[in-house]
Amino acid sequence: MVRYLLLQSSGILRRCHAIGVSNYLLSGGWRRSFSSSAAWKRIGTHSGKFHCDEALGCFMIRRTENFYGADIIRTRDSMVLDKLDAVLDVGGVYNSSRDRYDHHQEGFEEVFGYGFETKLSSAGSVYKRYGKEIISKEVKLDPDHCDVHRLFVTIYKNFIEAVDAIDNGISQYNTDKLPWFVNNTSLSSRVERLNPDWIDLDQSSAKENETSWK
């Protein structure tokens, strides 16, 4: 379990640092498709500024059999989103059976379970649905194996939950006091800095899309 956690976490961080999360997940940073149906699937997420939760969510869902190597469409057009096979972080709908993973709508209070109370982001929502499938393929065990379940919970606790909390604006400490220091080196912060700067002259949608692919 320890080896898997270290390899997965460090591997993702190395790729984030080297070429950016969005480039890795959009360019197909792993070997493409073993499922002919997945090659024609399309995943939607919002256009404009991108965040760690949907970047990680897209990375994970594209590791599944149903969505392996699927294309990613960045838009806020509801008519386009309705026609896509999966939608993350936009659309105002959470329904995992239909692969709809927004968490911004009023009344959304979905959590991971197993004693965790942090509200899910799109990353946690995808992980809750597909995490065991992804893990079982990596460790070559049945999804119902007890070790897969242990990893499933451990990886959420040590990696995914922080992404959920940060995206939902949840403080790491249950206190009204200000923190002693600022931490801008988390995965969420690193993805945030991949966006165009507010002083950039070109603030167009085309520029945002170009940056998200880098």
C-alpha positions as CSV (number, residue, x, y, z in Angstrom):
1,M,0.0,0.0,0.0
2,V,2.8,2.4,0.9
3,R,4.6,1.8,-2.3
4,Y,1.4,2.4,-4.4
5,L,0.6,5.7,-2.6
6,L,4.2,7.0,-3.0
7,L,4.3,6.0,-6.7
8,Q,1.0,7.5,-7.6
9,S,1.3,10.7,-5.6
10,S,4.9,11.4,-6.6
11,G,4.2,10.4,-10.2
12,I,1.3,12.8,-10.5
13,L,3.2,15.6,-8.8
14,R,6.3,15.1,-11.0
15,R,4.1,15.4,-14.2
16,C,2.3,18.4,-12.8
17,H,5.6,20.2,-12.1
18,A,7.2,19.2,-15.5
19,I,4.4,19.8,-18.0
20,G,1.2,20.8,-16.1
21,V,-1.8,18.7,-15.0
22,S,-4.0,19.8,-17.9
23,N,-1.5,18.9,-20.5
24,Y,-0.9,15.5,-19.0
25,L,-4.6,14.6,-18.8
26,L,-5.6,16.1,-22.1
27,S,-2.7,14.8,-24.2
28,G,-3.2,11.2,-23.1
29,G,-0.2,10.9,-20.9
30,W,-0.7,7.1,-20.7
31,R,-1.1,4.5,-23.4
32,R,-4.4,5.0,-25.2
33,S,-7.3,2.8,-25.6
34,F,-8.2,-0.8,-25.0
35,S,-11.9,-0.1,-25.3
36,S,-13.2,0.8,-28.7
37,S,-16.3,2.4,-27.2
38,A,-14.3,4.7,-25.0
39,A,-12.5,6.1,-28.0
40,W,-15.7,7.9,-29.0
41,K,-16.6,9.1,-25.5
42,R,-16.5,12.8,-24.6
43,I,-16.0,14.3,-21.2
44,G,-17.2,17.8,-20.4
45,T,-15.8,20.3,-18.0
46,H,-16.1,24.1,-17.7
47,S,-14.3,26.6,-19.9
48,G,-12.4,29.5,-18.4
49,K,-10.1,29.3,-15.4
50,F,-9.3,25.6,-14.5
51,H,-8.9,24.1,-11.1
52,C,-7.2,21.1,-9.5
53,D,-10.4,19.2,-8.8
54,E,-11.7,19.0,-12.4
55,A,-8.1,18.5,-13.7
56,L,-7.6,15.5,-11.3
57,G,-11.2,14.3,-11.9
58,C,-10.6,14.2,-15.7
59,F,-7.3,12.4,-15.2
60,M,-9.0,9.7,-13.1
61,I,-12.1,9.2,-15.2
62,R,-9.9,8.7,-18.2
63,R,-8.2,5.8,-16.4
64,T,-11.5,3.8,-16.4
65,E,-12.5,1.3,-19.0
66,N,-15.6,3.3,-20.1
67,F,-13.7,6.5,-20.6
68,Y,-10.1,5.5,-21.4
69,G,-8.6,8.1,-23.7
70,A,-11.9,10.0,-24.1
71,D,-11.8,13.5,-25.5
72,I,-12.3,16.5,-23.1
73,I,-14.6,19.3,-24.1
74,R,-14.3,22.6,-22.2
75,T,-17.5,24.6,-22.3
76,R,-20.3,26.1,-20.2
77,D,-23.0,25.6,-22.9
78,S,-25.7,23.5,-21.4
79,M,-26.9,22.3,-24.8
80,V,-23.4,20.9,-25.5
81,L,-22.9,19.5,-22.0
82,D,-26.2,17.6,-22.2
83,K,-24.9,15.6,-25.1
84,L,-21.7,14.5,-23.5
85,D,-21.0,11.2,-21.9
86,A,-19.7,12.6,-18.6
87,V,-19.6,16.1,-17.1
88,L,-17.4,17.3,-14.3
89,D,-17.5,20.5,-12.2
90,V,-20.2,22.2,-14.3
91,G,-23.8,21.7,-15.3
92,G,-25.5,21.9,-11.9
93,V,-26.2,18.2,-11.6
94,Y,-24.8,15.4,-9.4
95,N,-25.8,12.0,-10.6
96,S,-23.0,9.4,-10.6
97,S,-25.2,6.8,-12.4
98,R,-25.3,9.3,-15.3
99,D,-21.6,10.4,-14.8
100,R,-22.7,14.0,-13.8
101,Y,-20.3,15.3,-11.2
102,D,-21.0,19.0,-10.4
103,H,-20.9,20.1,-6.8
104,H,-21.8,23.8,-7.0
105,Q,-25.5,23.5,-6.9
106,E,-27.7,24.4,-3.9
107,G,-28.4,21.5,-1.7
108,F,-25.3,19.4,-2.7
109,E,-23.9,17.8,0.5
110,E,-22.4,14.5,-0.9
111,V,-19.5,13.1,1.1
112,F,-17.2,10.2,0.6
113,G,-18.5,8.2,3.5
114,Y,-16.5,5.9,5.8
115,G,-16.5,8.6,8.5
116,F,-15.3,11.4,6.2
117,E,-17.5,14.6,6.4
118,T,-15.7,16.8,3.8
119,K,-18.1,17.8,0.9
120,L,-16.9,16.3,-2.4
121,S,-15.5,18.3,-5.3
122,S,-15.6,16.9,-8.8
123,A,-12.4,15.0,-8.0
124,G,-13.8,13.3,-5.0
125,S,-17.1,12.5,-6.8
126,V,-15.2,10.7,-9.6
127,Y,-13.0,8.9,-7.1
128,K,-16.0,7.8,-5.1
129,R,-17.5,6.2,-8.2
130,Y,-14.4,4.8,-10.0
131,G,-11.6,4.7,-7.4
132,K,-11.8,1.0,-6.7
133,E,-11.8,0.2,-10.4
134,I,-8.7,2.4,-11.0
135,I,-6.8,0.9,-8.0
136,S,-7.7,-2.7,-8.8
137,K,-6.2,-2.3,-12.3
138,E,-3.0,-0.9,-10.9
139,V,-2.5,-3.5,-8.2
140,K,-4.0,-6.3,-10.3
141,L,-6.5,-7.4,-7.7
142,D,-10.3,-7.8,-7.8
143,P,-12.2,-4.6,-7.0
144,D,-13.8,-6.3,-4.0
145,H,-10.5,-7.4,-2.5
146,C,-9.9,-6.1,1.0
147,D,-6.6,-4.6,0.0
148,V,-8.3,-2.6,-2.7
149,H,-10.8,-1.3,-0.2
150,R,-8.0,-0.3,2.2
151,L,-6.2,1.6,-0.5
152,F,-9.4,3.2,-1.6
153,V,-10.0,4.7,1.8
154,T,-6.3,5.5,2.5
155,I,-5.8,7.4,-0.8
156,Y,-8.9,9.4,-0.2
157,K,-7.6,10.3,3.3
158,N,-4.1,11.2,2.3
159,F,-4.6,12.7,-1.1
160,I,-8.1,13.3,-2.5
161,E,-9.8,14.8,0.5
162,A,-7.5,17.8,0.6
163,V,-8.4,18.6,-3.1
164,D,-12.1,18.4,-2.1
165,A,-11.7,20.6,0.9
166,I,-9.6,23.3,-0.8
167,D,-12.0,23.5,-3.8
168,N,-14.9,23.9,-1.4
169,G,-13.2,26.5,0.7
170,I,-13.0,24.3,3.8
171,S,-10.4,25.2,6.4
172,Q,-7.9,22.6,7.4
173,Y,-8.3,23.7,11.0
174,N,-11.5,24.0,13.0
175,T,-10.8,27.5,14.3
176,D,-11.4,31.2,13.5
177,K,-7.8,32.1,14.1
178,L,-5.6,33.0,11.1
179,P,-3.0,30.4,10.1
180,W,0.6,30.9,11.2
181,F,1.8,30.7,7.6
182,V,0.6,30.6,4.0
183,N,1.1,27.4,2.0
184,N,1.1,28.0,-1.8
185,T,2.9,24.7,-2.7
186,S,-0.1,22.3,-2.5
187,L,-1.3,20.5,-5.7
188,S,-4.3,22.8,-5.9
189,S,-2.0,25.9,-5.7
190,R,0.3,24.6,-8.4
191,V,-2.6,24.0,-10.8
192,E,-4.0,27.4,-9.9
193,R,-0.8,29.0,-11.1
194,L,-1.0,27.4,-14.5
195,N,-3.9,29.8,-15.4
196,P,-3.2,33.0,-17.3
197,D,-2.2,35.9,-15.0
198,W,-4.7,38.6,-14.4
199,I,-2.4,41.2,-15.9
200,D,-2.0,39.2,-19.2
201,L,-3.3,41.3,-22.1
202,D,-4.9,38.3,-23.7
203,Q,-7.8,37.2,-21.4
204,S,-9.8,35.5,-24.2
205,S,-11.5,32.1,-24.0
206,A,-9.1,30.9,-26.7
207,K,-6.1,31.8,-24.5
208,E,-7.7,30.0,-21.5
209,N,-8.3,26.9,-23.6
210,E,-4.7,27.0,-24.9
211,T,-3.3,27.3,-21.4
212,S,-5.4,24.5,-20.1
213,W,-3.9,22.2,-22.7
214,K,-0.3,23.0,-21.8
